Amino acid sequence: MTAGGRGAAVAARLLEIAGPDLYRRNAFRITGLPTDASNRAVREHRQRVLPKLAVGAPVEAGGTLPLPVPATPDQIRSAFDELGDAQRRIVEELLWFWDTPNADCSCIRSLHQDHDAAVRAHTLALDRELDGRSSSQQEQTACDELWEAAARRWTALLRRAALWDHIRHRIRALDDRRLDESAIDGLRDGLPRALVTPVVDLAARASDPARLAAHAARWGVGQHVVDDLLTEAAAPLLEKVKAATTRAGRQLDAGHPLDAAADLRHTAIPALARLEGLAPQERHRRTATASQRVAVVFNNCATALIGQPGTATTAEIRSLLDAAHGLVVEVTTRRTIETNRAGLDGARPAPPGQSRATGGAADTLGVPATEEYQPLGSAGRRRLIGMVSMIGLGFLLIFPGLVFYLFGAVAGIVACVIWAFFQYLFIQATIDVLRR
């Protein structure tokens, strides 16, 4: 394996274990061994522990910050395997305590203390979140303080060259041909993402992700790293909103606007609320796009109901337009919704004898002949298609002439037919997009 390959393997391992159980899976935490334990010490400890596991005897891990729940026999065996692989062990060392009694490196002790303080705060924050101890206000405050300390301390450490000098010393001490200087590059590249991934994963699982997403943003690891992680975590919610709007669109086309709106309220709205907490639309374009799509469908449900007198009450239709207005992003769409809402407020009640909405509501909407309500996308559609057609016609007149001039009559006729065909496809595609 090349030097670059070794570094890539170490980085891949670091990202593989990145998650809320980042420290709970740490081999040193599980076995209770110090990070500078010699290979011989690891083997001897393994020889003492594994026979106990074989007969079901309890094993006390000891060490710093024991696990909240004792490790299983399989986890203990796996931990010893990790320590027997130098590429995996160096990752475990990076993420556990360095200030050991027998440390033989040349680091100033404050480096080890600062590193261990960062590890401790991060470990305790994750333990509290995983144990559900952030539910009460008091516990949440304590947990928030740990998150802030972890972000502050790790951010400061990442700026210190001495951090990597210690890893360089440990690579030499392990003296394994599978490790070389490229491992430092791999760890340096992967560590920022690995440190932020746990809090982002927890935020993605939370019913209200805003608090944990805000903690993710405090890590000084590069805003692009945090935004990329939040975008990845938001992907399932974005897909959920997209599926809901597609399904509602089909219901609307089938003439069931109330069912479409109910589906959006039940599925898309909660997903959008979580999206806003996880990946706010002012920084994440895809969240804004999702919100815009839902707003459009809500508006179109309202206009469909306006076109079906007696199907819904004025209050029901207004609630749909209000929902659309609360979610809309684009200015032109907002104006269309406001126009529809203003027209609704000026609409006349249905005349006597007109069909009523189910439930006997007295304010069933009648649509005045003078009012114009348009689904989003219809305003300006004819102008846009006309403009596209004129441009296409211009090219249709110029392009074949050039081909006639350069290549002859037959080529010109073929060019004319091909260009007309593509112009037709373009106009159809434009209409389809505007109908969505």
Secondary structure, DSSP 8 states (H G I E B T S, - for coil): --HHHHHHHHHHHHHHH-STTTTTT-HHHHH---TT--HHHHHHHHHHHHHHHHTT------SSS--SS---HHHHHHHHHHHTSHHHHHHHHHTS----TT--S---HHHHHHHHHHHHHHHHHHHHHHTTTTSSHHHHHHHHHHHHHHHHHHHHHHT-HHHHHHHHHHHHHHT-TT--THHHHHHHHHHHHHHHHHHHHHHHHSSSTHHHHHHHHTS-S-HHHHHHHHHHHHHHHHHHHHHHHHHHHHHHHTT-HHHHHHHIIIIIHHHHHHHHHHS-TTT-HHHHHHHHHHHHHHHHHHHHHHTSTTSSBHHHHHHHHHHHHHH--SHHHHHHHHHHHHHHHT--B--TTS---TTT-TTBB---TT-----TTTTTHHHHHHHHHHHHHHHHHHHHHHHHHHH-HHHHHHHHHHHHHHHHHHHHHHHHHHH-
